[in-house]
Amino acid sequence: MVTVESLIRETANKFNESSLTFGHGTDNAIDEAAYLIFGYLDLNHDEAEEAYQKSISNEDLLEIDKLIDCRINQNCPVAYLIKKAWFAGLEFFVDERVLVPRSPLAELITNKLRPWADDRLVTRALDMGTGSGCIAIALGKFFPDIEIDAIDYSSEALQVANINLEHHKMTDRINLIESDFFSNLPEYQYSNCYDLIISNPPYVDQEDISNMAPEFHHEPILGLASGKDGLESVKILLRESCKYLRDNGLLIVEVGNSRQALEEFYPTLPFIWIDFMLGGEGVFLLMKSDLEAHMEILNK
Ligand SMILES: C[S@@+](CC[C@H](N)C(=O)[O-])C[C@H]1O[C@@H](n2cnc3c(N)ncnc32)[C@H](O)[C@@H]1O
């Protein structure tokens, strides 16, 4: 009899013997195998002890074998194989139209943006580059009274976001907008309207794009690449956000390992870099007043 537990072990051994990169929600072969097998069988991670002893039918074994083959021979991320990913404790549908959710912003949102903001202050937010909609939807769950606009340039990504909005019953609170950054937000209608602009924009520089593991080539390049130095998108966010933020509004942006390049480019900007307990780095916060005070530099 093949049980869930024995199949996870066997699969992890195969993963360890292959040249795989774990960077889409797990960092080791056992967790990756469990992600795939629990995901395919729709098992609950909160009831893992019971699930491990379940036996797997021959039919399911054949299907799981095909997925393992895709993971090993095509380096396909598990999230795309099982069409599921988790973010801020919530489940999202994903496929190759969107990036696999993995931003450390999840931790900040589940902590209700404390100590930087609290739910009473945040009534309207913008998620720039929403992809699967994970950040917007998590905000909607943890801030029940908030109204959210969620922008993406990719109409295909917005189709996926819409699937997730429907699944999480957020269609009346989250407004999906197809736009090249702020270009479809007329200033007369949207200026000074957001308490929060939050974004996990593309921020990978050209060198990292050329060297990235095959797993990342399954993701849409529009969600990753951001010019030679990785700063193209964040420069637009820094320059444009001020107009759209209310007084006391916050801009929160993930830039990952482009942090150093960003600090070198804007040495006088007073970035606050957020620490995370659960891992991840390269997320900064700025107040609208910080942006206003540095407009001359940002407009250069
Ligand atoms: C790093 S992904 C983040 C996706 C999602 N927010 C997440 O955290 O998983 C960046 C997203 O920005 C979108 N994007 C890229 N260029 C854009 C642009 N010019 N205007 C708006 N969105 C853009 C991409 O399509 C992608 O969905």
The ligand as a Gaussian input file, in Angstrom:
#p B3LYP/6-31G(d) Opt

LIG

0 1
 C        6.001000      40.677000      -9.112000
 S        4.437000      40.504000      -9.904000
 C        3.400000      40.610000      -8.452000
 C        2.089000      39.915000      -8.564000
 C        1.316000      39.850000      -7.244000
 N        1.039000      41.176000      -6.721000
 C        2.095000      39.050000      -6.218000
 O        2.594000      39.625000      -5.252000
 O        2.206000      37.820000      -6.406000
 C        4.255000      42.075000     -10.674000
 C        2.967000      42.327000     -11.394000
 O        3.052000      43.630000     -11.990000
 C        2.418000      43.600000     -13.244000
 N        2.969000      44.679000     -14.075000
 C        4.117000      44.686000     -14.797000
 N        4.260000      45.843000     -15.451000
 C        3.176000      46.601000     -15.141000
 C        2.755000      47.899000     -15.535000
 N        3.465000      48.646000     -16.397000
 N        1.595000      48.383000     -15.023000
 C        0.866000      47.624000     -14.163000
 N        1.214000      46.371000     -13.781000
 C        2.351000      45.865000     -14.262000
 C        2.728000      42.210000     -13.788000
 O        1.822000      41.839000     -14.799000
 C        2.646000      41.360000     -12.514000
 O        1.350000      40.837000     -12.354000

